[in-house]
Each structure stands twice: as structure tokens, then as C-alpha cells.
């Protein structure tokens, strides 16, 4: 993922400001993730589980495909209300009535290189049956995140509070068979009004010696520089969200043909202006998933197809997501909690995209939760 190298470079730049328009344009959210929307539900709990698939961009003379080991891959996301949360940054700052979202992305599989004639060659396998317990360079690719953000109470409008993400990622090289393995953590501490954020990147390889870098024929460990930076003026133009809470916050918007909302998204690489747009009215589609223990097989669900495009000032970064979000069919309560039944994210520095398909949703904690 060249994106990770870019993130390190942006953080290394030190302090950066975000500016564009002169007037703040706030985004209005509704708690569509609740059966009956309200500003805050003290007992909210939700666990989502997704299966993963991969769609290739069909590159040549490059790593072009990821064959996913579906049994050893997946994405889970658990969100619950907390009465209070104390930031772990040493400030002892306590915030009230927040959401805590814990997510785990796990990808096991094999990267393939494609030559000009369309011949494919396996160059790097990880996770699943390829994960040897005595090695630290063949674990599944993973992103483990904890993000805390305000509710809609008291005009807080889902303001982010704190986030930490640990990445163990296999990044394909540019036009080569080489794969680079990163292992690092990013933490983000937001000010009380979320106008500023302090980002800290910590490499987890420790003191990586030269002789320890090359670990397999096409695989090298790579270092993400330990850096700290500050971002300011984050709500000068638009409502701020943390990138990892976007999948949750996007459910709080109401979509129709031609609708568009812009937020400021705090990413590992800095603040990005981000639009969520819909080019058609919600339409009924057929989906299969479990909802609170009830199987919804080939069930008709009215959904909005939402394009999420990310830019840096006036420059479009090329990052685009697509979410399919369940919608209400009238003024009635949200029968499907505005669930993201399907969404897509870029993966592997232009290699293709990961497709997440909802398998289950539950609102009751398990015994070991």
C-alpha cells in the first residue's frame, strides 16, 4: 500500500493546516442506527460481521490480484455506548456519552503477479495455512481499530475524541514482484472541540537490522517512521469525522437523487475534504443476512448507493469508496438500522478493491462480549 508510505511522509511534515472555504458548513446527522432515532441511547450495542471478496483492477507487469482465503478472512465491527471515557494520553480528560467502535479487518490470501501475456505467478502468501507460529512475517494482513466519538447530544454531532489503529499490511511494490510488510500503530487525540488533532505514528518492528529486512524471496519488512504531527482548523469549513468512524457516521445521513454532503475526514495522511453523494433515489435490492438471530434470505431492502470521494483541497486523491446503505421507506422507524449491507474500499496500492458483504447484525452482547 503506497498509501502507507504517503501517510508517513505527511506525518513527518510536522504541523499542517486545513483550509479552503471561509464559512463553516455543518453536516446534520440523524441517529438512523437506532430503531427509533434519538440523540443518544445509553444502552446501544451493535455487532456487525462481513465476509470479504476481492475485485482486481487487472493490471499487467505488476501484482494484479489477491486470492482471498475466505475462511480465514473477514471484518467485524462492534459499537456500544459508554457513559464516560478517559483519554489514554495522560491528560486525564474525561468525556461523557460517547460511542466506542472496535473493528478488526483480517485478510488471508495470496498475491499474484501478472506479466504482459497474462500469465500469473504467486509471489506472496499470508495468513491461514501459510501462517507459521514461529514466524512474524506471514500473519494475516490486519487492521485493528478503536475509535471513540461523541453522540448527537448537546450539539456534539459525532465529533471524534480518540482513535488508535494498528496495521499489519502487505504493500505491493510498484511494477515489481516485491511486497513490503509494514507493522505500525497510528493514534489520534482530538481537542475538546475537535478543531485540532495530534497524530502519532509508531513503528512496531523495533530496531530492525539490515540483515532482518529480507524475509522471503519477494517479501521485505519495511519501516514506518516514528513521527508526531498536529493538524489545526479541522472544523473551519466542514464537520469533522475520523476516517475510521465514517462507516458508522454515513448511516446518519438521508440520501436521495442528487443529494451530496461534504465532511472533513481526518485520515492517517491528514485532513481530507470528503463528499458523500447519491445519484439516484433509494431502490429495493435483494440481500441475505442475519438480523438479531432472524435469517433474512433474499430479502428485499430499500437501499441508497452512496459514492464517497476523497480530495485534498482542490486535488482529487483518487480514493473512492462505495457504500450501499439500508434506508427507511417512509417516516416509520428504521427497520434495518440504516445498515451498510455492502461497501467497497481500495486495497493494495491500485491492485483492486475489497468488497465487504454483510453477514450478520446483532444488538445483544454475547456472554463473552
N, C-alpha and C positions, 0 to 999 in steps of 0.2 A: 504494500500500500504506500505509494509515494506520498499520499496524503499525510502519513505519519511523519515523514521527513519534513514536509512543509509545516506541520504543526510545531515541530521542534524549532524550526527556523523562526517562525513567528514569535514563539515564546522567548527565544533568545534575543529578540529585538528589544526587550525591556518593556517600557511603558508605551501604550498606544491608545489613541483616542478614536472614537467613532463619531462621525458627523456627516450629515447630508442635509436634510430639510431643517428648517428653523423652528417649526412648531411641532409639539408632541401630538401624535395621533394615537390615542389609546385603542386597544382592541378589547371588545366586550365579550366575555365568556359566559356561558351558562353551564351549570353542573349536569350536563346530559348523561354523565356516567352514573348518575343516581336514578333509581326507579322513578322517584318524584323529585325533580331538581330543587335544590335549596343551596344556600351559600356554603353550608358545611354540614357534614354528617359525622358525629363523633365516633360512630361505630362502623365506619366504612371499611370494608375489606374486599379485595378482588384479586383473584389469581387467574392469569391468562397463560395458556400454553399454545405454542405454534410449532408446526412442522416446517422444515426448510427445503427448498429446492433451489436450483441454480439455472440461470439463463445466460448463455455465453454471448459475447459481442463478436464472436467469430473472427478473431484476429489471426494473422499469419506471421511467421517468423517471430513468434512470441509465445509466452504462456497464455493460452487462449481458453482454457476450460478447467472447471473444478468439478470433479465427480464426487458428489456428496455421499457419505456413508450415513444414510437417513436414520438408522437405528442408533447411532451414536452422535447425532446432531439435533439441535433444537433450540428454542428460545422460550424462556419463562419470564413472567413479569408479575410481581406481587406489589400491590399498592394498598396502604392502610393509613388510617387517621392516627395521629399522635396528639395527645393533649399538650405535650411540651417536647422540645428538642433542644439539647445543649450542644452548641457547635464545638467540634473537637480541635479547634485551632488555638486553644489556650486562652481565649478571650472570656470564657465562661458566659458568653451571651446565650440567653435562653429565648426561644421563640415559641409561641403558642398556636395551637390549632393548625397543624401542618399535615401535609401528606408525605409519607415516606414510600418511595418506589424503589424496589430492589429488582434488578433484572440480570439474567445470565444468558448470554449467547454462547453456544458451543457448536463448533464446526469441525467435523472429522471428514477426511477425504483425501483426494489425490489431485495435484495439479498436472496438467498435460501441456506440453509444448507442441505447437503445430507449425510445420515447415511450409514452404511455398507450394508444395504439391499436395498439401492437405494431410500429410502423414502425421500421426500423433505419437508422442513419446511421454511416458510417465516420468516426471522429474522430481517430485517430492510428495511423499505420503505422510499423513499425520493423524493422530487420534485413532480411536477404535482398535482394531487388531494390530495397528502399527505402533501403538503406544507401549514402549517397553518401560517397565517400572524403574529400571536403573539408569534411564537417560532423561535429560532435561531439555531435549530438543526435538521431541516427537509427540508432545502432548497435543490435545486438540487445540485449535485456534479458539480463543475465548475473549469475551469482554464481560467483566463483572462490574456492575454499577450500583451505587446507592446515591439517590438524589432526593433532597428534601426541599419542599416548596410550600408556600402559603396556600391556603384555601381562598375562596372568594370573599370571605368575611372581611369586614372593615375596609373594603376597597383595596385589598392586597392583590387581587387579580392574578393569582397563581405565581406571584413573584418568587424566583428561586432563592434559596437560602444557602445551600451547601451541596457539593457533589464530589464524589470520588469514583474514578473508573480505572480498572486495571486491565491492560491489554496484553495478550499473548498472541501475536499476529505474524502470519507468514506473508511477506510482501514480495510479489514477483518483481524481478528486475526488468528494466526497460529493454525490450527486444533481445532478450537472452534467456537462457535456461536457469539462471541463478535465482534463488529465493533467499530473502533476508528475514531473519527471525528476530522480532522485537519483543521486549518484555519490560513494560514500564507502567507507571501509575500517574494519572493526572488528577489533581484535586483543585477545586474551585471554591473559594469563600466569597460570598456576596455581602456587600454592605447592607445596613438595615433597610434602606430604601431601594436596594438593588440598582443603584446608579453606578457602582464600582464593583469590580471583581478582581481578586488576586488568584492567578493561576500558578500552580507549582507542578513541574514535571520531574519525576524521579525515575531514573533508570533502575531496573531490578536485577540486572546481570551482575552488579557489584563490580569488582576490579577485574574486568575481562582482559586477560592477557592475549597477546598476538597469536600464540600457538593454540588458543582455545576458540578462535573465531570460526575457522572452517571445521564444521562438524560432520558433514557428509558431502558427497560428490557435488550436489547442486544446492547446498544449504550452508549459509553462514549466519552466525549470530551478529546482530547489529546493535549499536548503541544509540539511545536517545539521550541527548544532552540534559543533564540536570540543570533546570533553569526556573526562574521565577519572574513573573511579569504582572503588571497592573493594567486593567482596562477601565477607562473612565467614560462618563457621559452616556452610559448604556441605555438610559431611558429618555434621552433628549428628543428622539424622533418617534420611537415606537415602543410599545410594550415589550419588555424583556422576558425571554424564556431561556432556560438552559437546553442545550441540544438534546439531552437525554430525556427530558420531560415532554418533548414535542409530541411523541406518540400519544401521550395522555391529554395534553392541552388541546390538540387538534380536534378532539372529541367535543370540546366545549364551544365549537363554532357551528352555526347553522348554514347549510350550503344550498345553493340554487344556481340555475343557469346564469353565468356571468358574474357570480359572486367572487370577491377577492379580498383577502385580508393580509396585511403586512405586519410582521413582528420583527424584533431584533433578536437574533439567535446567538447565544454565547456558546461558541464551539471551542474545541481544543486549540484551534488555529486563530481564535479571536472572534470579534463580533461580526456577524453577517446579517445583512438585510434579507429577509426570507418571506416569500409570498406563498399563500395557500389559496389556490384558485380552483374554480369548478366551471367547466364549460358546458354543462348540461344539467337539467333537473335530476334529482334522485330517481333512480329506476329500480324496479324489482329484479333481483337476481336469485339464483339458487345456490344455497350454501349448506354445508354439513358440519355441525359441531355440537358439542355437549354444553348445555347451559344449566348450571346448578343441578347436575345429575340427570337432566332430561335430554335425550338424544334428539337433535334437530337434523334429521336426514333429508337432504334435498329440499330444504325449507326455503320458502320464498321470503326474502328480506329486502326491504327498500333501502338502497344504499346510494351514497354520493361517492363519485370518483374524484379524488382530490389530488391535484398536482402541487408538489411542494418544490419550489425552485429557490436556490440559494445564490446570493450575489455578494460581492464585496464592493460597497459603494456603487459605482456605475458599471462595474465589471462583473459579468456573469461567470461564475466559477465552473459551471458545467455539472455541478452536483444537483441531481433532481431525484426526488422521491415521489412515489405514488401510493396513496392510501385509499382503500375502499372502506367507508365508514357507514355503519348502520344508522338510519335516520328514522325519526318519528314520521308517521303517515298523517298526522293531524295534531291537534292540541292535547292529545292524550299523553299519559305518562310514557316514558321511554321503555318500550317492551324489550329492546335489545341493548339498552345501556350505551348507545352510540359506540358499539364495539367496532374496533378495526378488524374486519373479517379477513382482510388481505392487505399486505403492503410490500413495497419493494425498496431496497437500498442498494447503492453502488457497492461493489466488492472487488478487491484485488487490483487497484490501480488500473481501471479500464478494462479488466478482464471480462466483467459481466455484472450481474446483479443477483443478490439474494432475494428470494421470494418467500415471505412469511405467510402461512395459511393457518387461520385459527382452528385449533382442535378442541379446546375446552375453555370454559369460563366458570368460575365458582365464586360465590360470595360468602362462603362459610369456611373459616380456617380449619385445616386438618388438625388432628390431635398433636402432630409434631411441628405445627407451624410456629 
